[in-house]
Amino acid sequence: MQFVTFECVSRTHVGLRRKVNEDALAVRTDRGLWAVADGMGGHDAGDVASAKVADALLRLPTSYLLDDLVNNAVAAMQSVNRELVELAGSTGSSRAIGSTVVGLAIANGEYRCFWAGDSRAYRIRDGIIAQLSRDHSLVQDLVDAGMLDSKEAEHHPNANIITRAVGANGELTIDTASGDAHRGDLFLLASDGLTRLVRDEELAAVIASRPLEAAADTLVDMVLARGAPDNVTLIITRLT
């Protein structure tokens, strides 16, 4: 197997309508680990929740074995889940303090994504984009049940309702997906502040055709030009 290294860029922006950036990111390119967290909009202390998620992932013990790295990440998310549930309970409020998370780990020619919520992971290979994660959201459940067309889901009035997040419930299940990772592959992690405004084919066209720094700036500019109603955070990683 050929030895690969990583090129990575990240961006986060509060957007044009929010006063607080409730997104957070974790970048550990040295160990092949990246993640985006999106504090639950409209909930108390979403910025606190996303920061706890990112910090927990940044503090993971060093491991270059994919299984160990992802198992440790999942365990960290479950620990943060318990902490956030306890924190919400201590406030006396019935509202959750929560955050989505989507993470990516790469080692030995394989990637593994882990996620809870509707922040997304994509791979772009030879200009073709594939979504690696599956949204934990009400509209995705309706699409899967055949009750809603995928195009209708984009503009559904309940598009912001997520069905799973760190801190949302006493028990947290993290989904994972794995596959091969080749030199030249591009991976995108993003909060829904990006993916709701920029279509998949637009993401692929921008990321595959520009240097990473320019691609990241272009995507943020596109979101701002379209009104940026939410925070936007993204991480682009290329195997080199």
N, C-alpha and C positions, 0 to 999 in steps of 0.2 A: 504494500500500500504506500502511496506517495505521502510524504509529510506535508501537511497543510498548515498555514497560519491564517490569521483573521484580520480583516480590515473592518472597522466599525465606526459608525457615527450615530449620534443621538440628538434629539431635539425635544424640548417641552415648552409649551406656550399657554398662557392663561386663556387665550382667545379674546373675543371682543365683547362678551356679555357677562362673564363671570368676574367676580372680584378676587376670588381665591383660586389658585391652581391646586386642585385636589388630585392631580396625577403625580406619580413618582416613578422613577426608573432605577434599575440596578444594572450596572455594567461591570462585568468582571471578564474582560476579553482575555486576560492572562490565563484564566482557567476554563474558558469556553462556556461562559454562563451569562445570560442576559434576561431581563424581565421588565415588564411594564405593569404598573398597578394604577387603577382608576378608582378613587374614592367614590362611594355611592352617592350620586347626585341627589340633592334634596334631603340627605340624611345628615345627622349631626356628626361633626368631626371627621368628614370624609378625608381631609388632608392628613389627619392623624393616622387613620387606618392605612392609607396607602403608604405613608412614610414607614410605618411599622413593618409592612410587608416587604418593602424594598430593603430596609435595614437588616431584617432577618436573613434575607438572601445574600446580602453583602458580607454578613458575618459567618457564613457557612464554613465549616472546616475544609481545608484544602483537600481535594480529591480529583484525580484525573480519570477515574473509572466512571463511566457514564451511569451505571446502575447506582453506585454509591452517591454520586452527585445528585441525581434526581430523587433518590430515596431521602436523602438529607433535606433537599428542598421541600419535598412534600411534608416531611415531618415538621419542618420549620413553619410551613403554612398552617398546619393543624395546631401548632403551639400558639401562633399569632391569633388564630380563630378563637381559641379558648380565652386568650387575653382580652380580645375585643368584646366577646360576649360578656365577660366579667366586668369590663369597663362600662359597657352600656347598662348593665344591671345596677352598677353602683351609682349611676346618675338618676335613677328612679324613673327614667323615661322608657316608654315601650318601643322606641325607635332604635333600630340597629345602628351600630357604628361599623361600617363594612367597606370592603374594597374588592374589586375584581383583581385578578392576577393572570398574566400569561407569561410563561417563561420558556426559554430555549437553552438547551445544553447540547454541545457537540463534542464528540471525541471518537477517535479511531474510525473515521469514515461513517459515523452514524449520528443522526440528530434525534433528540427527544424533546417534545413540547409537553408542558404541563399547564393546566389552566382551570380557573373557576370564574365564570362570568362571561361577558361579551367582548372583552379585549381580545384581539385576534393575532394569530400567527400565520404567516404565509411563507411559501418558498417560491422563488422565481428561478426557473432553469430554462436556458435557451429562449428567453423572452416570454415563457409561458408561466402564468401565475397559478398557484394552487393554494387554497385555504387549508391549513393543517389542523386548525382548531374548529370546534363546533360551538356556536354561541349557546350559552345557558340563558335563554331568554324566552319570554312568553311567545313572541312571534315565531321563533325558531321551532318551538314545540308545535305551534299551529301548522307551520309549513310541513314538518315531519309527519303530522297526522293527516295531511292532505286537505286541511281546512282553509289554507291560505296559500296563495301563489307567492313565490319568492320575490317577484317584482312588487306585489302589493305590500309585502312585509316591510320594504324600505320606508314606506310612508304611513305605516299603521299607527294609529293614535297611541297604542300601548307599546311602541317600539323601545321605549326606555325601561320597560319592566324586565329585570333580570331575575332568574330563578335560582341562581347560586352565586355566592360570593364569600370571601373570607370575612367572618364576623357576622354573617347573616343568620346562622343557626348553630345550635350546640354541636352538631356533627357536620364535618366538612368532608366532602369527597372531591378529590382532585382528579380530573381526567388527564390521560396522557396519550400521545401518539408518537410513533417512531418511524424512521425511514433512513435511507442512505443519504449521505452528504458528500458531494463531489466538489473538487476544485472548480471555481467559477460560479457555484450556487450562491444565490442571494436570499437572505432571510429577512423578513420584516415582522417586527412586533409593533402593535399599535393600539392605542385606546380608541374608543368609538368616536371620539372627536374628529379623528381622521377618516375612519372607514364609513361613517354615515354620509360624508360629503364628497368623498373621492371614490369613484368606482374601481373595482378590481383591475379592469383593463387599463385604467389611467395610472394606477399604482405601478403596474408592470411596465408601462411605456416610459414613465419617468425614471424609475429605478434602474431599468436595464440600459438606458441610453445615456446616462450622465455619470460623472464621477460622484462618489457617494455624498460628499459634502454638498455639491450642487443639487443632487437629488433630494436630500433632506430639506434644504432651504426651499426648493421649488414646491414640495408637498405642503410645507407650512404656509407658504405664500398662497397656494391654491385654496387652502382652508380659510385663510383670512379674507381672501377675495370673495368667498362664498358666505361670508357672514360670521364664521367661527362662533357659533352659539355655545360651544362647550370648550373645555380645555382640550388640547391636542398634544399627544406624546407619541414618539416613534423611535425605534431603534432599527437600523439597517446594518446587517452583517454580511460580509462577503468572504467566502473561502478562497484563499489565494495560494 
